[in-house]
Amino acid sequence: MTDAKHHRLISVQDAARLLGVSEWTMYRWAGKGGRIASYKLGRRRVVSTADLGRFLRECREEPGLRKGAGRPGGRK
């Protein structure tokens, strides 16, 4: 089994604070068919910190030139 601290479960409210999004957005992302895996424990929904980390890595955009960047007005 892997280290438990990497799989700590936190509330959807705490996850929203960590990601800087509204609770409503976090509930959408963590609900059925959402973008982040979650667990339903009674009436509470919780997410794994490991799953949050995975979600952030998937959302990461590498720096680089965007299409049309580098010219005045961003046009070719």
GIWO-V458251 format. One record per helix or strand. SS is the DSSP state (alpha for helix, beta for strand). FROM is the first residue (numbers start at 1). TO is the last residue. Records with the same first field share a line. If there is no record, write none. Layout:
SS: FROM-TO, FROM-TO
This chain:
alpha: 4-7, 12-19, 23-30, 49-59, 72-74
beta: 9-11, 39-41, 44-48
